[in-house]
Amino acid sequence: MTTTHTTGDPKGDGMEGAAGLLARTRAAVDPRLRTTVESLPGQVRRIARYHFGWEQADGTSAEGNAGKAIRPALVLAATQALGGDPRQAERAATAIELAHNFSLLHDDVIDEDPTRRNRPTAWTVFGVPDAIITGDAMCALALRVLAEDPHPASAKASARLAACVIELCAGQQADCAFENRAPQDVTIEECLTMAEAKTGALLGCACALGALYAGAGDEEVEAMDAFGREAGLAFQLIDDLIGIWGDPARTGKPVGADLVAHKKSLPVVAAMASGTPAAEELAELYRAPAMDAAAVRRAADAVERAGGRDWAQSQAADRMARAVDHLSRAVPELGAADELLALAEFVTRRTR
């Protein structure tokens, strides 16, 4: 995909434009997000504050990293691209951010991840039950934010987010089920379907909510959903690459974290399907109950030699090209969607 668009900042390229949009989104959404989280009860509120980086484990104030705000930025950028007022969609953006963080709290428990955003995960600090309960409360809070929004699109938005969460859960269940199957038994098509549900659905929902809040018609809403889903697959492909080759200093996770966890990520599944000697070497490493640092390096090298890294990078570019095609159906004059295109460039070029 050729990315020549910018975001209205003549000084910046797409990456700088995306950074500006993400910063503005965080500034717009965070006050509402904080106020909304304050409505949670007692210990649940404390864990949510810790998860977002606003507090230390002992309850003292912190200036932590609440995440990149990609999903709420998609809501606001989609609203603007379709001629709406992004300020009217801030509640929807907040709801999307809450739903995303519900999934993160649960993912960290399921994957037994020890760190997120360069600090211990909530479940390692407060225990598994409290982390799960806080995630549940955050999901309900997301739906309440939309249900209480007086905007005329809120009812459709709430129903769409609820359906998205169900799809997201189906994707997570499929991902977990893969763990009980031999590495070579998981197909690329199954893995892509899982990734669309687990990651693409929420990005698609974010874009669809933006379209709804702009007053767009059904065709435009569905085109924006399709844009977000394809961008979400590209996002997951890049995320899977980072899970193998990402710098721990930037990711906040151990080197080769996905390999250590024996995750059947998209580059791994593509490598396994190559039928090469490297694929068999990788399968053998995955059959071992654990990998030390040397084994992790061998596994990463095997994924690369079997073509998994190149395949994932090529797929990410292809998915973004498809995303832009869908976007052009909703916004024929792509100049109006510069910020969405800048975000698309950001997710395929990020390193963490």
Secondary structure in CASP SS format (residue, H / E / C, confidence):
PFRMAT SS
TARGET T0000
AUTHOR 0000-0000-0000
METHOD secondary structure of the structure
MODEL  1
M C 1.00
T C 1.00
T C 1.00
T C 1.00
H C 1.00
T C 1.00
T C 1.00
G C 1.00
D C 1.00
P C 1.00
K C 1.00
G C 1.00
D C 1.00
G H 1.00
M H 1.00
E H 1.00
G H 1.00
A H 1.00
A H 1.00
G H 1.00
L H 1.00
L H 1.00
A H 1.00
R H 1.00
T H 1.00
R H 1.00
A H 1.00
A H 1.00
V H 1.00
D H 1.00
P H 1.00
R H 1.00
L H 1.00
R H 1.00
T H 1.00
T H 1.00
V H 1.00
E C 1.00
S C 1.00
L C 1.00
P C 1.00
G H 1.00
Q H 1.00
V H 1.00
R H 1.00
R H 1.00
I H 1.00
A H 1.00
R H 1.00
Y H 1.00
H H 1.00
F C 1.00
G C 1.00
W C 1.00
E E 1.00
Q C 1.00
A C 1.00
D C 1.00
G C 1.00
T C 1.00
S E 1.00
A C 1.00
E C 1.00
G C 1.00
N C 1.00
A C 1.00
G C 1.00
K C 1.00
A C 1.00
I H 1.00
R H 1.00
P H 1.00
A H 1.00
L H 1.00
V H 1.00
L H 1.00
A H 1.00
A H 1.00
T H 1.00
Q H 1.00
A H 1.00
L C 1.00
G C 1.00
G C 1.00
D C 1.00
P H 1.00
R H 1.00
Q H 1.00
A H 1.00
E H 1.00
R H 1.00
A H 1.00
A H 1.00
T H 1.00
A H 1.00
I H 1.00
E H 1.00
L H 1.00
A H 1.00
H H 1.00
N H 1.00
F H 1.00
S H 1.00
L H 1.00
L H 1.00
H H 1.00
D H 1.00
D H 1.00
V H 1.00
I H 1.00
D H 1.00
E C 1.00
D C 1.00
P C 1.00
T E 1.00
R E 1.00
R C 1.00
N C 1.00
R E 1.00
P E 1.00
T C 1.00
A H 1.00
W H 1.00
T H 1.00
V H 1.00
F H 1.00
G C 1.00
V H 1.00
P H 1.00
D H 1.00
A H 1.00
I H 1.00
I H 1.00
T H 1.00
G H 1.00
D H 1.00
A H 1.00
M H 1.00
C H 1.00
A H 1.00
L H 1.00
A H 1.00
L H 1.00
R H 1.00
V H 1.00
L H 1.00
A H 1.00
E C 1.00
D C 1.00
P C 1.00
H C 1.00
P C 1.00
A C 1.00
S H 1.00
A H 1.00
K H 1.00
A H 1.00
S H 1.00
A H 1.00
R H 1.00
L H 1.00
A H 1.00
A H 1.00
C H 1.00
V H 1.00
I H 1.00
E H 1.00
L H 1.00
C H 1.00
A H 1.00
G H 1.00
Q H 1.00
Q H 1.00
A H 1.00
D H 1.00
C H 1.00
A H 1.00
F H 1.00
E C 1.00
N C 1.00
R C 1.00
A C 1.00
P H 1.00
Q H 1.00
D H 1.00
V C 1.00
T C 1.00
I H 1.00
E H 1.00
E H 1.00
C H 1.00
L H 1.00
T H 1.00
M H 1.00
A H 1.00
E H 1.00
A H 1.00
K H 1.00
T H 1.00
G H 1.00
A H 1.00
L H 1.00
L H 1.00
G H 1.00
C H 1.00
A H 1.00
C H 1.00
A H 1.00
L H 1.00
G H 1.00
A H 1.00
L H 1.00
Y H 1.00
A C 1.00
G C 1.00
A C 1.00
G C 1.00
D H 1.00
E H 1.00
E H 1.00
V H 1.00
E H 1.00
A H 1.00
M H 1.00
D H 1.00
A H 1.00
F H 1.00
G H 1.00
R H 1.00
E H 1.00
A H 1.00
G H 1.00
L H 1.00
A H 1.00
F H 1.00
Q H 1.00
L H 1.00
I H 1.00
D H 1.00
D H 1.00
L H 1.00
I H 1.00
G H 1.00
I H 1.00
W H 1.00
G C 1.00
D C 1.00
P H 1.00
A H 1.00
R H 1.00
T H 1.00
G C 1.00
K C 1.00
P C 1.00
V C 1.00
G C 1.00
A H 1.00
D H 1.00
L H 1.00
V H 1.00
A C 1.00
H C 1.00
K C 1.00
K C 1.00
S C 1.00
L H 1.00
P H 1.00
V H 1.00
V H 1.00
A H 1.00
A H 1.00
M H 1.00
A C 1.00
S C 1.00
G C 1.00
T C 1.00
P H 1.00
A H 1.00
A H 1.00
E H 1.00
E H 1.00
L H 1.00
A H 1.00
E H 1.00
L H 1.00
Y H 1.00
R H 1.00
A C 1.00
P C 1.00
A C 1.00
M C 1.00
D C 1.00
A H 1.00
A H 1.00
A H 1.00
V H 1.00
R H 1.00
R H 1.00
A H 1.00
A H 1.00
D H 1.00
A H 1.00
V H 1.00
E H 1.00
R H 1.00
A C 1.00
G C 1.00
G H 1.00
R H 1.00
D H 1.00
W H 1.00
A H 1.00
Q H 1.00
S H 1.00
Q H 1.00
A H 1.00
A H 1.00
D H 1.00
R H 1.00
M H 1.00
A H 1.00
R H 1.00
A H 1.00
V H 1.00
D H 1.00
H H 1.00
L H 1.00
S H 1.00
R H 1.00
A H 1.00
V C 1.00
P C 1.00
E C 1.00
L H 1.00
G H 1.00
A H 1.00
A H 1.00
D H 1.00
E H 1.00
L H 1.00
L H 1.00
A H 1.00
L H 1.00
A H 1.00
E H 1.00
F H 1.00
V H 1.00
T H 1.00
R H 1.00
R C 1.00
T C 1.00
R C 1.00
END
